[in-house]
Amino acid sequence: MTITISLNSNSINNLDLSPALTVIEPLLQEESITSQEQQLRFEINYTREANDPRELSEIPEVRLWFVRLDAKYPWLPFLLDWKAGELARYTAMLVPHQFSSKEGIQYNPEALEIFLMHKIFILSDWLKQQSIPTQFRLKSLAQILGYELEDAFFEMIEQR
């Protein structure tokens, strides 16, 4: 079952998280969040000039809304529909990047690495709190973003 958060210009420009809160908070209250893994998609309807060539992730107001959302729910990548490209789009909202007509999105490598490690640490702790196995999920997240994480890395963070 796909879960959709619909955003419009008004909620984005006012940093209004209520479209996300009305979807995510009931899942938390019902304690059904773990059964919604990789089901979340965003429908973004942001008004802009007809000649505006920017992607949504290049618009500061849209990015700022996602930064605020990430501060509220730093474990949100668990819910994102990775197969539909939501993880890549979410990452683009939070990590500096450029678009290439030949190669698509090109993240700033250092920023992407910091973002990935931050999410790995957050999700590792959060998944453990939910009693969900972590290593396979976190390795998959890293692979989608172009990184390979070794088992020794997980052994190191498990010890702490």
Disulfide bonds with the S-S distance in Angstrom:
none
